[in-house]
């Protein structure tokens, strides 16, 4: 018997967003199929009608991938199938996180903000099911967009284990004696954005407090302007997805978000799931959202996210190999319990199956 199909739609490449975790997960229930749509509304409608005709009678549900929320209001009138928005978070949140310290409200920024807010509202209202990244995000989105709590489900962002050509089995997190002899310094990894949310300035300052026994690799989108050179610092600004295996294999300690940014009350960064998959010790500020994923026995939490506490945490972890291994192994175990691609894909299939049942609670 042929599987029913779940159609994934996006403006971006198939591995661009968090939705790639669900798209690339193995399923015993449904076949996953991806289409990249035009950003033009008219072209998008013609594309979507062709997709519906091509898969007529085979479709179980249609998924709009993050951050292509705009697709929902445009295709809703033609879509009689369950329509799922894998949002993760509202578009307006991403816009806020990208603001520079010099941000000012002007006519153009007010118009752009309003457009995003309208797209968020329409896409959340018109979808049959909305997936967000945390329980805190679920409560916030339900309240802000006047949604029934039952319409919003929590699906961790997770990590695209197979879609990016990465190894299927997580590393054990232990190095050999020969490797330990070769490695002269403790290697620190920061992968993320250089903004207030990540606490990038705190991380840079913390590293300057460490001695020559440490080195750090910044995996970022660019080298910051006027950044003073340091012999134990390196910047990686260009890589392909499969390089993540090597990037994490070379790291002893991974640094998460080191700030009290408001967005961290509801969001968990991608790199937390990456560090968990690769069994790496992960340092993070103790924000509400990440506490949904991990406890003190799985992540090294900073009570105060500042340079001093971060540098002290790095020194403590580097000096205690047993602590480092235990945290990495525990974090990996929790990942496979609640956030692996298999776990998230199976839960997604259950939701799709429920939506397809006669009399299901749809708009």
C-alpha positions as CSV (number, residue, x, y, z in Angstrom):
1,X,0.0,0.0,0.0
2,X,1.4,3.4,-1.0
3,X,2.0,5.9,1.7
4,X,0.1,9.1,1.9
5,X,2.2,12.2,1.2
6,X,3.1,15.2,3.2
7,X,4.0,18.2,1.0
8,X,6.7,20.6,2.4
9,X,6.7,24.1,0.9
10,X,9.3,26.9,1.3
11,X,10.9,29.9,-0.4
12,X,14.3,28.5,0.5
13,X,16.5,25.5,0.0
14,X,15.2,22.3,1.6
15,X,17.9,22.3,4.4
16,X,17.7,26.0,5.1
17,X,15.3,26.0,8.1
18,X,14.4,24.0,11.2
19,X,11.7,22.3,9.2
20,X,14.5,20.2,7.4
21,X,14.6,18.0,10.6
22,X,11.0,16.9,9.9
23,X,11.4,16.8,6.1
24,X,14.4,14.5,6.3
25,X,13.2,12.3,9.1
26,X,12.3,8.7,8.3
27,X,8.6,7.8,8.4
28,X,6.7,4.6,8.3
29,X,3.4,6.5,7.9
30,X,4.0,9.3,5.3
31,X,6.2,10.1,2.3
32,X,7.8,13.5,2.6
33,X,8.0,15.7,-0.6
34,X,9.6,19.1,-0.9
35,X,8.9,22.0,-3.3
36,X,10.6,25.4,-3.5
37,X,8.1,28.1,-4.4
38,X,8.5,31.4,-6.0
39,X,8.2,34.5,-3.8
40,X,5.9,36.1,-6.2
41,X,2.2,35.6,-5.1
42,X,0.9,34.9,-8.6
43,X,3.7,32.5,-9.6
44,X,3.3,30.7,-6.2
45,X,-0.4,30.1,-6.8
46,X,0.2,28.6,-10.2
47,X,2.9,26.4,-8.7
48,X,0.7,25.3,-5.9
49,X,-2.2,24.4,-8.2
50,X,0.2,22.2,-10.3
51,X,1.4,20.5,-7.1
52,X,-2.1,19.8,-6.1
53,X,-3.0,18.3,-9.5
54,X,0.2,16.3,-9.6
55,X,-0.5,14.7,-6.1
56,X,-4.2,14.6,-6.3
57,X,-5.7,12.0,-4.0
58,X,-2.3,11.2,-2.3
59,X,-1.9,14.2,0.0
60,X,-2.3,13.8,3.8
61,X,-1.2,17.4,4.7
62,X,0.7,20.4,3.5
63,X,3.5,21.9,5.6
64,X,4.8,25.5,5.3
65,X,8.4,25.5,6.4
66,X,9.9,28.2,8.6
67,X,10.5,31.1,7.8
68,X,8.1,31.1,4.8
69,X,5.0,32.0,6.8
70,X,3.8,34.2,4.0
71,X,2.8,31.1,1.9
72,X,-0.1,30.3,4.3
73,X,-2.4,33.2,3.6
74,X,-1.8,32.9,-0.2
75,X,-2.6,29.2,-0.6
76,X,-5.2,28.8,2.1
77,X,-8.1,29.3,-0.3
78,X,-7.0,26.5,-2.6
79,X,-5.8,24.1,0.1
80,X,-8.5,21.7,1.4
81,X,-5.9,19.5,3.1
82,X,-4.7,20.0,6.7
83,X,-2.3,23.0,6.6
84,X,0.6,23.0,9.1
85,X,2.9,25.9,9.9
86,X,6.2,24.8,11.3
87,X,6.9,28.3,12.6
88,X,9.3,27.7,15.4
89,X,8.8,31.4,16.3
90,X,7.0,34.5,14.9
91,X,8.8,36.3,12.1
92,X,8.7,39.4,14.2
93,X,10.9,37.8,16.8
94,X,13.6,37.1,14.3
95,X,13.5,40.7,13.1
96,X,13.9,41.9,16.7
97,X,16.9,39.7,17.3
98,X,18.7,41.1,14.3
99,X,18.4,44.7,15.4
100,X,21.7,46.5,16.0
101,X,22.3,48.6,19.1
102,X,21.9,51.6,16.8
103,X,18.4,50.6,15.8
104,X,15.9,53.5,15.5
105,X,12.2,53.6,14.7
106,X,11.7,55.3,11.3
107,X,8.9,55.2,8.7
108,X,10.5,52.4,6.8
109,X,11.1,50.2,9.9
110,X,7.5,50.8,11.1
111,X,6.1,49.7,7.8
112,X,8.4,46.6,7.7
113,X,7.4,45.7,11.3
114,X,3.7,46.1,10.5
115,X,4.0,43.9,7.4
116,X,5.7,41.1,9.5
117,X,3.1,41.4,12.2
118,X,0.3,41.0,9.7
119,X,1.9,38.0,8.0
120,X,2.5,36.4,11.5
121,X,-1.1,37.0,12.5
122,X,-2.7,35.6,9.3
123,X,-0.4,32.6,9.0
124,X,-1.0,31.6,12.6
125,X,-4.8,32.1,12.4
126,X,-5.2,30.3,9.0
127,X,-3.1,27.3,9.7
128,X,-4.7,24.2,11.1
129,X,-1.7,23.4,13.3
130,X,1.2,25.6,14.4
131,X,4.5,24.1,15.6
132,X,6.7,26.2,17.9
133,X,10.0,25.5,19.6
134,X,9.2,25.6,23.3
135,X,6.4,25.6,25.8
136,X,7.2,29.2,26.7
137,X,6.9,30.1,23.0
138,X,3.6,28.2,22.9
139,X,2.1,30.2,25.7
140,X,3.3,33.4,24.3
141,X,2.1,32.7,20.7
142,X,-1.3,31.5,21.9
143,X,-1.8,34.6,23.9
144,X,-0.5,37.1,21.4
145,X,-2.3,35.7,18.3
146,X,-5.5,34.6,20.1
147,X,-5.0,30.9,19.3
148,X,-6.6,27.9,21.0
149,X,-3.9,26.2,23.1
150,X,-4.7,22.9,21.4
151,X,-3.9,24.4,18.0
152,X,-0.3,25.1,19.0
153,X,2.1,22.2,19.6
154,X,5.7,22.1,20.8
155,X,8.3,20.6,18.5
156,X,11.9,21.2,19.4
157,X,14.1,22.6,16.7
158,X,16.4,19.6,16.8
159,X,19.2,18.8,14.4
160,X,19.1,17.6,10.8
161,X,21.2,14.5,11.4
162,X,20.8,12.8,8.0
163,X,19.8,15.7,5.7
164,X,23.2,17.3,5.8
165,X,25.3,14.2,5.1
166,X,26.5,14.0,8.7
167,X,27.4,10.8,10.5
168,X,24.4,8.9,11.8
169,X,25.9,7.9,15.1
170,X,27.0,10.6,17.6
171,X,30.6,10.5,18.6
172,X,31.4,9.1,22.0
173,X,32.9,12.3,23.2
174,X,36.1,10.8,24.3
175,X,39.6,11.3,22.9
176,X,42.5,8.8,22.8
177,X,45.7,9.2,24.7
178,X,47.5,10.0,21.5
179,X,45.1,12.7,20.6
180,X,45.4,14.2,24.1
181,X,49.2,14.4,23.7
182,X,48.9,16.2,20.4
183,X,46.4,18.7,21.7
184,X,48.3,21.3,23.6
185,X,45.3,23.6,24.4
186,X,41.6,23.2,25.4
187,X,39.6,24.0,22.3
188,X,36.5,26.2,22.7
189,X,33.8,26.5,20.0
190,X,31.4,29.4,19.5
191,X,29.0,29.0,16.6
192,X,26.3,31.6,16.1
193,X,25.6,35.3,15.6
194,X,27.6,38.2,16.8
195,X,24.7,40.0,18.5
196,X,23.3,40.9,21.9
197,X,21.2,37.7,22.1
198,X,24.3,35.5,21.9
199,X,26.3,37.7,24.3
200,X,29.2,37.7,21.8
201,X,31.0,40.6,23.5
202,X,30.8,38.6,26.8
203,X,32.4,35.6,25.1
204,X,35.2,37.6,23.5
205,X,36.0,39.3,26.9
206,X,35.9,36.0,28.7
207,X,38.4,34.4,26.4
208,X,40.8,37.3,26.9
209,X,40.8,36.4,30.6
210,X,42.1,32.9,29.9
211,X,45.8,31.9,29.7
212,X,47.7,30.3,26.8
213,X,46.2,26.9,27.5
214,X,43.0,27.7,25.6
215,X,42.1,28.5,22.1
216,X,38.8,29.4,20.5
217,X,37.2,28.9,17.1
218,X,34.5,31.4,16.2
219,X,32.1,30.0,13.5
220,X,30.3,33.2,12.5
221,X,29.1,34.9,9.3
222,X,32.0,37.5,9.2
223,X,35.0,38.7,11.1
224,X,34.0,41.6,13.3
225,X,35.4,45.1,12.4
226,X,38.2,46.4,14.5
227,X,38.6,43.0,16.3
228,X,42.1,42.9,17.9
229,X,44.1,39.9,16.8
230,X,44.8,37.1,19.3
231,X,47.1,34.2,18.4
232,X,44.8,31.6,19.9
233,X,41.7,32.9,18.1
234,X,40.4,31.7,14.8
235,X,37.4,32.7,12.7
236,X,35.6,30.4,10.3
237,X,33.2,32.3,8.1
238,X,32.5,29.8,5.3
239,X,31.8,26.1,5.5
240,X,29.5,23.5,4.1
241,X,27.1,21.5,6.2
242,X,29.2,18.3,6.3
243,X,32.0,20.3,7.9
244,X,30.0,20.5,11.1
245,X,31.2,17.0,12.0
246,X,34.8,18.1,11.9
247,X,34.1,21.4,13.6
248,X,32.5,19.8,16.6
249,X,35.0,16.9,16.7
250,X,37.7,19.4,17.2
251,X,35.9,21.2,20.1
252,X,36.3,20.4,23.8
253,X,33.8,23.0,25.1
254,X,30.9,24.6,23.3
255,X,29.5,28.0,24.3
256,X,25.8,28.8,23.9
257,X,24.1,32.1,24.6
258,X,25.8,34.2,27.3
259,X,23.2,36.9,27.9
260,X,19.8,37.6,29.5
261,X,18.2,38.7,26.2
262,X,14.5,38.7,26.4
263,X,14.2,36.3,23.4
264,X,16.0,33.5,25.4
265,X,12.9,33.2,27.6
266,X,11.2,31.5,24.7
267,X,13.9,30.2,22.3
268,X,16.6,27.6,22.2
269,X,19.5,28.1,19.8
270,X,20.2,25.5,17.1
271,X,23.7,25.0,18.5
272,X,22.4,23.5,21.7
273,X,20.9,20.6,19.8
274,X,24.1,20.3,17.7
275,X,26.3,20.2,20.9
276,X,23.9,17.6,22.4
277,X,24.1,15.4,19.2
278,X,27.9,15.5,19.2
279,X,28.1,14.8,23.0
280,X,29.9,18.0,23.8
281,X,29.8,19.9,27.1
282,X,27.7,23.0,26.6
283,X,27.9,26.2,28.6
284,X,24.8,28.5,28.6
285,X,23.1,31.2,30.6
286,X,20.3,29.7,32.7
287,X,17.4,31.0,30.7
288,X,13.8,29.6,30.9
289,X,13.6,28.1,27.4
290,X,16.7,25.9,27.5
291,X,15.7,24.6,30.9
292,X,12.9,22.9,29.0
293,X,15.5,20.8,27.2
294,X,18.2,20.3,29.8
295,X,18.9,20.2,33.5
296,X,22.0,21.0,35.6
297,X,23.2,17.4,35.0
298,X,23.3,17.9,31.3
299,X,24.4,21.5,30.7
300,X,26.8,23.8,32.6
301,X,24.6,26.7,33.4
302,X,25.8,30.2,34.3
303,X,23.8,31.8,37.1
304,X,25.1,35.2,35.9
305,X,25.9,35.5,32.2
306,X,29.0,37.7,32.3
307,X,32.6,37.3,31.2
308,X,33.9,36.5,34.6
309,X,31.4,33.6,35.2
310,X,32.1,32.2,31.7
311,X,35.8,32.2,32.0
312,X,35.6,30.6,35.4
313,X,33.3,27.9,34.0
314,X,35.7,27.2,31.1
315,X,38.6,26.8,33.5
316,X,36.5,24.5,35.8
317,X,35.5,22.2,32.9
318,X,38.9,22.1,31.4
319,X,40.4,21.0,34.8
320,X,37.8,18.3,35.4
321,X,37.7,15.7,32.5
322,X,35.2,13.6,34.4
323,X,32.8,16.5,34.7
324,X,33.2,17.3,31.0
325,X,32.6,13.8,29.8
326,X,29.6,13.3,32.2
327,X,27.9,16.5,31.0
328,X,28.5,15.7,27.3
329,X,27.2,12.1,27.6
330,X,24.1,13.2,29.7
331,X,23.3,15.9,27.2
332,X,23.5,13.4,24.3
333,X,21.3,11.0,26.2
334,X,18.6,13.7,26.8
335,X,18.8,14.6,23.1
336,X,18.0,11.1,22.0
337,X,15.1,11.0,24.5
338,X,13.3,14.2,23.5
339,X,14.8,15.9,20.5
340,X,16.4,13.5,18.0
341,X,15.3,13.5,14.4
342,X,13.6,10.2,14.9
343,X,11.7,11.3,18.0
344,X,10.6,14.6,16.4
345,X,9.6,12.9,13.2
346,X,7.5,10.3,15.0
347,X,5.7,12.9,17.0
348,X,5.0,14.9,13.8
349,X,3.5,11.8,12.1
350,X,1.1,11.4,15.1
351,X,-0.1,15.0,14.7
352,X,-0.5,14.6,10.9
353,X,-2.5,11.4,11.4
354,X,-4.8,13.1,14.0
355,X,-5.4,15.9,11.6
356,X,-6.4,13.5,8.9
357,X,-9.1,11.8,11.0
358,X,-12.7,12.6,10.2
359,X,-14.1,15.2,12.6
360,X,-10.6,16.5,13.6
361,X,-10.6,20.0,15.1
362,X,-9.6,22.1,12.1
363,X,-10.4,25.6,11.2
